[in-house]
Amino acid sequence: MQVLIFRTNIDSEGRLRHISPLFINHPKVSEWSVDIEDCDHVLRIVCSKNLNEGHIIYMINFCGYRCELLTD
């Protein structure tokens, strides 16, 4: 398992509900959350090692939101 962390613009419950279908039944995602109170609106995903950051960024961008890998 790996943990992927992203900066997003998912800043409300409505936006959170909009993206939740992406992860609820995703076979490679075991846990996920978005901290809508944080200034970076952090998306945290626990997933299998064969799911890459680019796939997550693509899915979020496709839904019309900004997503980028959060690095130190």
The 8 nearest C-alpha neighbors of each residue, nearest first, counted from 0:
[[1, 47, 48, 46, 45, 2, 49, 29],
 [0, 2, 46, 48, 45, 47, 3, 44],
 [1, 3, 45, 44, 46, 4, 43, 0],
 [4, 2, 44, 43, 45, 1, 5, 52],
 [3, 5, 43, 69, 42, 68, 44, 2],
 [6, 4, 68, 69, 42, 67, 41, 7],
 [5, 7, 41, 39, 67, 69, 66, 40],
 [8, 6, 66, 65, 40, 9, 41, 39],
 [7, 9, 65, 10, 40, 64, 66, 6],
 [10, 8, 7, 14, 40, 11, 15, 35],
 [9, 11, 35, 8, 40, 14, 12, 36],
 [12, 10, 14, 13, 9, 35, 15, 36],
 [11, 13, 15, 14, 16, 10, 35, 9],
 [14, 12, 16, 15, 11, 17, 10, 9],
 [15, 13, 17, 11, 16, 12, 9, 18],
 [14, 16, 12, 13, 17, 18, 19, 11],
 [15, 17, 13, 19, 14, 18, 12, 20],
 [18, 16, 14, 15, 19, 13, 20, 62],
 [19, 17, 15, 16, 21, 20, 14, 62],
 [18, 20, 16, 21, 22, 17, 23, 15],
 [21, 19, 23, 22, 18, 24, 17, 16],
 [22, 20, 19, 18, 23, 25, 24, 58],
 [21, 23, 25, 20, 24, 19, 28, 31],
 [24, 22, 20, 25, 19, 21, 28, 31],
 [23, 25, 22, 26, 20, 21, 28, 27],
 [24, 26, 22, 28, 27, 23, 21, 29],
 [25, 27, 28, 24, 29, 22, 23, 46],
 [26, 28, 47, 46, 25, 29, 50, 49],
 [29, 27, 46, 25, 26, 30, 45, 22],
 [28, 30, 46, 45, 27, 31, 26, 44],
 [31, 29, 45, 28, 44, 46, 32, 43],
 [30, 32, 44, 43, 45, 29, 33, 22],
 [31, 33, 43, 42, 34, 44, 30, 41],
 [34, 32, 42, 41, 35, 40, 43, 31],
 [33, 35, 40, 41, 36, 37, 32, 42],
 [34, 36, 10, 40, 37, 33, 11, 9],
 [37, 35, 34, 38, 40, 10, 39, 11],
 [36, 38, 40, 39, 34, 35, 41, 10],
 [37, 39, 40, 36, 35, 41, 34, 10],
 [40, 38, 6, 41, 37, 7, 8, 35],
 [41, 39, 35, 37, 34, 7, 38, 6],
 [42, 40, 6, 34, 39, 33, 5, 7],
 [41, 43, 33, 5, 4, 32, 6, 40],
 [44, 42, 4, 32, 31, 3, 41, 33],
 [43, 45, 31, 3, 2, 30, 46, 4],
 [46, 44, 2, 30, 29, 1, 28, 31],
 [47, 45, 28, 27, 29, 1, 0, 44],
 [46, 48, 0, 27, 49, 50, 1, 28],
 [47, 49, 0, 50, 1, 46, 51, 27],
 [48, 50, 47, 51, 27, 46, 0, 1],
 [51, 49, 48, 47, 27, 46, 52, 54],
 [52, 50, 53, 54, 49, 55, 48, 3],
 [51, 53, 55, 54, 56, 50, 3, 68],
 [52, 54, 56, 55, 51, 57, 50, 58],
 [53, 55, 57, 52, 56, 51, 58, 50],
 [56, 54, 58, 52, 57, 53, 59, 51],
 [57, 55, 53, 59, 66, 54, 58, 60],
 [56, 58, 54, 60, 55, 59, 61, 53],
 [59, 57, 61, 55, 56, 60, 54, 62],
 [60, 58, 62, 56, 61, 57, 64, 55],
 [59, 61, 64, 63, 57, 62, 58, 65],
 [60, 62, 58, 63, 59, 57, 64, 56],
 [63, 61, 59, 60, 64, 58, 18, 17],
 [64, 62, 60, 61, 59, 65, 58, 66],
 [65, 63, 60, 59, 62, 8, 66, 9],
 [64, 66, 7, 8, 60, 59, 67, 63],
 [67, 65, 7, 56, 6, 59, 5, 64],
 [68, 66, 6, 5, 69, 56, 7, 65],
 [67, 69, 5, 70, 6, 4, 66, 52],
 [70, 68, 5, 6, 4, 67, 71, 41],
 [69, 71, 68, 4, 5, 6, 67, 3],
 [70, 69, 68, 4, 5, 6, 67, 3]]
